[in-house]
């Protein structure tokens, strides 16, 4: 149980080894929490202002044709009873108006009614253009409606008003169609190749992307980053040093003297001693530099061997622990019933030490606590998952969203680019995303034009003969 208590607290409570007591971990966590805490009213206004404006304009555009039809019926627009008559053709137009409005509302809800994925530093030009079209169309129809009602009130009839409102709905449907083309379909066909490399571990990926702006490409890339990139572990770069390396370091600090270079009085010449020391130290330094890549190779090989060994121990101990748990219906005879969490607490100590050693060598102590491990084990037991399904959370290093530290409601990244962020991406565009010690460098390249030619194989040339030879077995 002592190992269980230390499992979530780093390498036995020691700092500087990837645990919560590590200064690097503390600075990263505090920086992330401070960045989340600095988001005040300015961020909230920037986040929701665009969505609220779009919703208000859409609601006004939908309500306007309904108001045009209802105002004469409510006697707000003074018309005579003869002018308010609605024959069968007029009633058909009213039904068409209702159906088109319902379709417009459903289409807008299905395509555009969703929470904002990101708060961008620049305006979204295409969305602003669509909102401007909606506003101009609605305002123009309202203006002409008011002029016709005031100036030509005696010449109006209810059918003309319904036809005018129906034309507004038709115009809004065409604006909705243009919005779908500009905001959704235009960016779907791939036109560019986006290459991203993460610093400092050097993980790189490549994705095809459509014709979108730089800031939208950054948002699209962050979606890919959190769902496809492996988890960045800064403590994993600190491989444990080999003993041979420490021995080489201590042996390199020794001093050597040339005993044969003594003078006639039997004493050592200081000039010769300095020359021997300088030559020895320089040769030792050169030998150490030449063997540094060998030391790194053997360190990585030793680390991989130890990692595989501890992984095998973890999987074996988990499989043995899962064999001691059976459901109450499948267990013959009297038994003490336990809920999934109690069952997890019962079998967890048998696998705690191998799990602790594996988390220690992979530097995952800050990611997993005892409580989170027990909750995960309880879920696996309640759904009859296998032991390998339980340990997959600790063995798999991807995606980034698997890390509980990254499951924040708001992730703040800094976008750096020499070009205006609202402009579209093009060949040669380079931008960078930064968050703490992690940075994503992105380069944009044009996808090539593929020239596909047709080659026909003649049936006569698609026949074969068997060549017999005494030197072969055929």
Residue pairs with C-beta under 8 A, 6 or more apart in sequence:
1 349
3 352
3 353
3 356
4 348
4 349
4 352
4 370
5 370
6 12
6 13
6 356
7 352
7 355
7 356
7 359
7 365
7 368
7 369
7 370
7 373
8 365
8 368
8 369
8 370
8 371
8 372
8 373
9 19
9 20
9 21
9 365
10 17
10 18
10 19
10 20
10 21
10 22
10 365
10 366
11 17
11 18
11 19
11 360
11 365
13 19
13 21
14 21
15 21
15 22
15 23
16 22
16 23
17 235
17 238
17 360
17 363
17 365
18 25
18 233
18 235
18 236
18 238
18 360
18 363
18 364
18 365
18 366
19 25
19 365
19 366
20 26
20 29
20 365
20 366
22 235
22 366
24 234
24 235
25 235
25 366
28 234
28 436
28 437
29 405
31 436
32 405
32 408
32 436
35 412
36 408
36 410
36 412
39 410
39 412
43 119
46 119
47 116
47 119
48 116
50 116
50 124
50 127
51 115
51 116
53 131
54 112
54 127
54 131
57 131
57 134
57 135
57 138
58 108
58 134
60 138
61 134
61 137
61 138
61 172
62 101
62 104
62 105
62 172
64 138
64 141
64 142
64 168
65 97
65 101
65 165
65 166
65 168
65 169
66 101
66 165
68 145
68 161
68 164
68 165
68 168
69 94
69 97
69 161
69 162
69 165
71 77
72 79
72 83
72 84
72 158
72 161
73 84
77 149
77 153
78 153
79 153
79 156
79 158
83 156
83 157
83 158
84 158
85 157
85 158
86 94
86 158
86 159
86 162
87 159
89 159
90 158
90 159
90 162
93 159
93 162
93 163
93 166
94 162
96 166
97 162
97 165
97 166
97 169
100 166
100 169
100 170
100 173
101 169
103 173
104 169
104 172
104 173
104 176
107 176
108 176
111 179
111 180
111 184
112 179
112 183
117 219
117 223
118 219
118 222
120 215
120 216
120 219
120 421
121 215
121 415
121 421
122 213
122 215
122 420
122 421
122 422
123 422
124 213
124 216
124 422
125 213
125 422
126 182
126 183
126 186
127 183
129 182
130 175
130 178
130 179
130 182
130 183
133 175
133 178
134 172
134 175
137 168
137 171
137 172
137 175
138 168
138 172
141 164
141 167
141 168
141 171
144 164
145 164
148 156
148 164
149 156
186 210
186 211
187 210
187 211
187 212
187 216
188 210
189 210
190 208
190 209
190 210
190 447
191 209
191 210
191 211
191 446
191 447
192 208
192 209
192 210
192 211
192 425
192 426
192 427
192 444
192 445
192 446
192 447
193 206
193 207
193 208
193 209
193 444
193 445
193 446
193 447
194 206
194 207
194 208
194 209
194 217
194 221
194 425
194 442
194 443
194 444
195 204
195 205
195 206
195 442
195 443
195 445
196 204
196 205
196 206
196 207
196 221
196 225
196 440
196 441
196 442
196 443
197 203
197 204
197 440
197 441
198 204
198 229
198 232
198 438
198 439
198 440
199 438
199 439
199 440
199 441
200 234
200 237
200 437
201 232
201 237
203 229
203 230
203 232
205 224
205 228
205 229
207 221
207 224
208 447
209 217
209 220
209 425
209 444
211 424
211 425
212 220
212 424
212 425
213 421
213 422
213 423
213 424
213 425
214 415
214 417
214 419
214 420
214 421
214 422
214 423
214 424
214 425
214 429
214 431
215 415
215 421
215 422
217 425
217 431
217 442
217 444
218 413
218 415
218 431
218 433
218 442
221 433
221 440
221 442
222 411
222 413
222 433
225 400
225 440
226 399
226 400
226 401
226 406
226 411
227 399
227 400
227 401
228 398
228 399
229 398
229 399
229 400
230 397
230 398
230 399
230 400
231 367
231 397
231 398
231 399
231 400
231 402
231 403
231 406
232 400
232 438
233 362
233 363
233 364
233 397
234 437
235 363
235 366
236 362
236 363
238 363
239 299
239 300
239 303
240 299
240 303
241 299
242 295
242 298
242 299
242 302
244 295
244 298
245 295
245 299
248 288
248 291
248 295
252 284
252 285
252 288
255 277
255 280
256 276
256 277
256 280
257 268
257 273
257 276
257 277
258 272
258 273
258 276
259 268
261 268
261 269
261 272
261 273
261 276
262 268
262 269
263 269
303 361
306 361
307 361
307 362
310 354
310 357
310 358
310 361
311 358
311 395
313 354
313 357
313 358
314 351
314 354
314 355
314 357
314 358
314 391
314 394
314 395
315 387
315 388
315 391
316 354
317 350
317 351
317 353
317 354
317 355
318 351
318 354
318 387
318 388
318 390
318 391
319 387
319 388
320 350
320 351
321 347
321 348
321 350
321 351
321 387
322 347
322 386
322 387
322 390
324 346
324 347
324 350
325 343
325 346
325 347
325 381
327 384
328 335
328 337
338 346
340 378
340 379
340 381
340 382
341 374
341 375
341 378
343 378
343 381
344 374
344 375
344 377
344 378
344 381
345 374
347 377
348 373
348 374
348 377
355 373
355 394
358 394
359 365
359 368
359 394
362 394
364 394
366 405
367 403
367 404
367 405
368 394
368 404
372 404
376 390
376 393
377 390
379 385
380 389
380 390
393 402
396 402
400 406
401 407
411 435
412 435
413 433
413 434
413 435
414 433
414 434
414 435
415 421
415 431
415 432
415 433
416 431
416 432
416 433
416 434
417 429
417 430
417 431
417 432
418 430
419 429
419 431
425 444
426 444
427 444
427 445
427 446
428 443
428 444
428 445
429 443
429 444
430 441
430 442
430 443
430 444
431 442
432 439
432 440
432 441
432 442
433 439
433 440
433 442
434 440
466 474
468 474
